[in-house]
Amino acid sequence: MDMTDLRIIATLATFVTFIGILLWAWSKRNKNNFDEAANLPFEGDE
């Protein structure tokens, strides 16, 4: 295994991680949590 193989493996692992984060962020299960977090700056002190 030479340096080029390691770079290919690292690139593929990074790409798979990126796709995983995208799927997690766009999942319908997380929509309510993200909506609540997006509105936090607009809520008053209570």
N, CA, C and O of each residue as an XYZ file, in Angstrom:
184
protein
N       0.853     -1.165      0.000
C       0.000      0.000      0.000
C       0.906      1.237      0.000
O       1.737      1.411      0.891
N       0.736      2.069     -0.986
C       1.554      3.269     -1.043
C       0.735      4.503     -0.645
O      -0.426      4.391     -0.252
N       1.344      5.650     -0.750
C       0.713      6.887     -0.294
C      -0.547      7.217     -1.083
O      -1.499      7.758     -0.522
N      -0.568      6.903     -2.360
C      -1.744      7.187     -3.183
C      -2.954      6.392     -2.698
O      -4.067      6.916     -2.660
N      -2.743      5.146     -2.332
C      -3.852      4.337     -1.809
C      -4.411      4.924     -0.520
O      -5.625      4.945     -0.316
N      -3.530      5.398      0.342
C      -3.985      6.006      1.600
C      -4.780      7.281      1.339
O      -5.764      7.552      2.026
N      -4.358      8.060      0.351
C      -5.091      9.280      0.015
C      -6.464      8.958     -0.558
O      -7.441      9.647     -0.263
N      -6.540      7.917     -1.372
C      -7.835      7.498     -1.929
C      -8.765      7.046     -0.813
O      -9.940      7.413     -0.800
N      -8.258      6.261      0.114
C      -9.073      5.776      1.242
C      -9.543      6.952      2.095
O     -10.701      6.990      2.510
N      -8.654      7.913      2.360
C      -9.026      9.075      3.171
C     -10.089      9.911      2.458
O     -11.021     10.400      3.096
N      -9.955     10.078      1.149
C     -10.938     10.846      0.392
C     -12.292     10.159      0.401
O     -13.316     10.815      0.592
N     -12.312      8.861      0.201
C     -13.577      8.115      0.223
C     -14.225      8.149      1.601
O     -15.442      8.297      1.709
N     -13.422      8.014      2.654
C     -13.965      8.063      4.012
C     -14.558      9.445      4.307
O     -15.609      9.550      4.939
N     -13.890     10.485      3.856
C     -14.394     11.841      4.056
C     -15.689     12.056      3.284
O     -16.620     12.678      3.797
N     -15.755     11.553      2.068
C     -16.959     11.695      1.253
C     -18.138     10.944      1.883
O     -19.252     11.466      1.926
N     -17.901      9.740      2.365
C     -18.966      8.965      3.015
C     -19.438      9.669      4.281
O     -20.636      9.686      4.565
N     -18.518     10.250      5.044
C     -18.894     11.001      6.238
C     -19.732     12.218      5.875
O     -20.719     12.517      6.548
N     -19.345     12.923      4.817
C     -20.089     14.086      4.358
C     -21.509     13.706      3.950
O     -22.459     14.394      4.323
N     -21.667     12.635      3.200
C     -22.997     12.171      2.792
C     -23.812     11.774      4.018
O     -25.011     12.048      4.073
N     -23.187     11.136      4.997
C     -23.881     10.768      6.232
C     -24.387     11.978      6.985
O     -25.504     11.964      7.502
N     -23.579     13.028      7.054
C     -24.006     14.258      7.729
C     -25.160     14.903      6.977
O     -26.101     15.398      7.597
N     -25.101     14.902      5.645
C     -26.210     15.456      4.863
C     -27.506     14.697      5.117
O     -28.558     15.305      5.316
N     -27.428     13.378      5.112
C     -28.632     12.572      5.351
C     -29.184     12.816      6.753
O     -30.398     12.889      6.940
N     -28.298     12.942      7.731
C     -28.743     13.206      9.099
C     -29.401     14.583      9.199
O     -30.440     14.733      9.842
N     -28.798     15.583      8.565
C     -29.327     16.942      8.662
C     -30.663     17.091      7.950
O     -31.509     17.868      8.394
N     -30.871     16.373      6.866
C     -32.108     16.495      6.094
C     -33.155     15.452      6.483
O     -34.201     15.352      5.843
N     -32.876     14.688      7.517
C     -33.826     13.672      7.950
C     -35.057     14.328      8.568
O     -34.942     15.324      9.282
N     -36.214     13.779      8.300
C     -37.469     14.333      8.822
C     -37.559     14.189     10.339
O     -38.274     14.954     10.986
N     -36.853     13.229     10.910
C     -36.868     13.054     12.366
C     -36.283     14.262     13.079
O     -36.707     14.582     14.190
N     -35.322     14.938     12.466
C     -34.637     16.051     13.115
C     -35.264     17.406     12.818
O     -34.822     18.415     13.368
N     -36.271     17.457     11.974
C     -36.852     18.734     11.552
C     -37.348     19.554     12.744
O     -37.057     20.747     12.828
N     -38.087     18.940     13.661
C     -38.610     19.676     14.816
C     -37.491     20.239     15.689
O     -37.572     21.377     16.150
N     -36.459     19.448     15.912
C     -35.332     19.925     16.727
C     -34.635     21.101     16.065
O     -34.286     22.072     16.737
N     -34.429     21.028     14.764
C     -33.763     22.115     14.058
C     -34.641     23.356     13.996
O     -34.134     24.474     14.083
N     -35.943     23.178     13.848
C     -36.854     24.330     13.851
C     -36.834     25.038     15.202
O     -36.807     26.267     15.263
N     -36.846     24.266     16.275
C     -36.775     24.860     17.615
C     -35.452     25.598     17.818
O     -35.434     26.701     18.363
N     -34.362     25.003     17.389
C     -33.051     25.631     17.539
C     -32.943     26.903     16.695
O     -32.299     27.868     17.106
N     -33.565     26.906     15.532
C     -33.514     28.086     14.661
C     -34.281     29.255     15.261
O     -33.949     30.411     14.996
N     -35.301     28.972     16.063
C     -36.115     30.038     16.647
C     -35.622     30.514     18.009
O     -36.183     31.460     18.563
N     -34.592     29.886     18.561
C     -34.097     30.277     19.875
C     -33.669     31.746     19.955
O     -33.981     32.397     20.952
N     -32.982     32.292     18.972
C     -32.577     33.710     19.092
C     -33.750     34.682     19.141
O     -33.593     35.806     19.618
N     -34.900     34.282     18.666
C     -36.051     35.180     18.600
C     -36.956     35.098     19.818
O     -37.874     35.905     19.961
N     -36.710     34.141     20.690
C     -37.518     34.002     21.888
C     -37.043     34.994     22.940
O     -35.844     35.234     23.086
N     -37.982     35.560     23.660
C     -37.643     36.517     24.696
C     -37.200     35.817     25.962
O     -37.367     34.607     26.111
N     -36.638     36.584     26.866
C     -36.258     36.025     28.163
C     -37.518     35.787     28.980
O     -38.316     36.699     29.197
N     -37.677     34.591     29.414
C     -38.886     34.236     30.174
C     -38.541     33.603     31.491
O     -39.435     33.243     32.256
